[in-house]
Amino acid sequence: MLKKLGFRMAVRRRELMLAGAFAVTVLVGSMALPVSAAGSVESAFDTIKGMAGEWTGKDDDGQPAVCTYEVSSGGTIVIEKLTPGNHPCMTTVYHRDKDSLMMTHYCNMNNQPRMRLKNFDADKRSLKFDFVDITNLQNEKDGYIRDLNLSMPDKQHLEQDWTFLKDGKEAHALFHLERKTGDGKTTSIDSSTRSGSASNGAPEGTTADCCEPKKK
């Protein structure tokens, strides 16, 4: 009797262990895993390289935006230039750092936050960059870009979510962009629709950051 009871208990423990392992597998499989392997970083970098070209669209307030991606320096960096509405163009550079992917954002707020890729979902082509450090921040209360999320629902559409931090408060700048085709046509607003701007897409003397919360 005791032998039978012990055998049943052992079988039950094994069933519970298998069920737990299956649950963990399903949970992990449904999540975007942290980037650690060199292969994952290479795939993430290739995703950004695949953004090469010109994109046009709008922010959440309906203001036009233009963004370009250029692969440079022998394929070792990707240069992003984002011109949101009447704000100055801002440059971001993506590059490998051994088994990780880094980016430096050269903000028109005159500071340069650096971020590292934390999560990459190859199926959804989404990348999450988290803050590492910053240069030329004059005051801890000054505003600066803290995080960035990039997502490509398909090869023709790109979404950017920039997190701006100032005085301990977060604000988000969302951009919905569409790839410009070879004939220069797109269903999004073209950069030529912007008016009253300088050659870089911003009026003379404009310095406010596009991600800074708007004054009401």
Secondary structure, DSSP 8 states (H G I E B T S, - for coil): -HHHHHHHHHHHHHHHHHHHHHHHHHHHHTS--B--SHHHHHHHHHHHHTT-EEEEEEETTS-EEEEEEEEETTTTEEEEEEEETTS--EEEEEEE-SSSEEEEEE-TTS-EEEEEEEEEETTTTEEEEEEEEEES---TTS-EEEEEEEEEEETTEEEEEEEEEETTEEEEEEEEEEE--TTS--SS--GGG--S--TTSS-TT----TTS----
